[in-house]
Amino acid sequence: MHQVKFTAMADGDKEDYDFLTAQEIAHTRGTADRLLAALVELDEGLSGYQITRLGHSLQSATRAERDGADTDWIVATLLHDIGDIYAPYNHDEYAAAILRPFLREQCTWVVEKHGDFQLVYYGQHVGADPEKRQAHAGHRYFDDCATFCARWDQASFDPAYDTLPVSHFADRVREVFARTPYDPGVIRAGEREPLYRA
């Protein structure tokens, strides 16, 4: 079988869906490499900063690694702006949706909300509420997101910083996306890990 028999999903049979399931499983094995390629595309994204969006992503992840962050935090930090090209108005939600099946809930919540938290640094200059993050006050991961933004995100626009290359992080990305999606032992809902060990 090279293609399903149906032209409307309601007409498919078990053979069709077994075939499609095998195709999907094979395709998902390439997710990490597709994300790494998309990460490199950030080099062609929004300009005006002193470094590219790719440089920012790599610098953020480099800072996380040098702070002693674990793999989940490093990959979350590396890919936190992956949506900048495809979803410029909700890039944080886009990135979190990609990461959610494979990373600890703590990390994906931080990625999803980091746009609100970043406004504390520049909201007053663009007519946005610099305290938008207060909508999340009291959340168990509030302080984690504030720290993520302060240490790794807002500080990572420095062209003089010794930033590690994509190749340095590639195996970690592949490791994360080889995990079983939505594994409760990975997601660890409600649990917290320190962002850094300094």
Stockholm file with secondary structure:
# STOCKHOLM 1.0

chainA/1-198         MHQVKFTAMADGDKEDYDFLTAQEIAHTRGTADRLLAALVELDEGLSGYQITRLGHSLQSATRAERDGADTDWIVATLLHDIGDIYAPYNHDEYAAAILRPFLREQCTWVVEKHGDFQLVYYGQHVGADPEKRQAHAGHRYFDDCATFCARWDQASFDPAYDTLPVSHFADRVREVFARTPYDPGVIRAGEREPLYRA
#=GR chainA/1-198 SS CCSCSCSSGGGCCHHHHHHHHHHHHHHHTTHHHHHHHHHHHGGGSCCCSSSCHHHHHHHHHHHHHHTTCCHHHHHHHHTTTGGGTTCTTSHHHHHHHHHTTTSCHHHHHHHHHHHHHHHHHHHHHHTSCTTGGGGGTTCTTHHHHHHHIIIIITTCCCTTSCCCCHHHHHHHHHHHHTSCTTCHHHHCTTCCCCSCCC
#=GC SS_cons         CCSCSCSSGGGCCHHHHHHHHHHHHHHHTTHHHHHHHHHHHGGGSCCCSSSCHHHHHHHHHHHHHHTTCCHHHHHHHHTTTGGGTTCTTSHHHHHHHHHTTTSCHHHHHHHHHHHHHHHHHHHHHHTSCTTGGGGGTTCTTHHHHHHHIIIIITTCCCTTSCCCCHHHHHHHHHHHHTSCTTCHHHHCTTCCCCSCCC
//
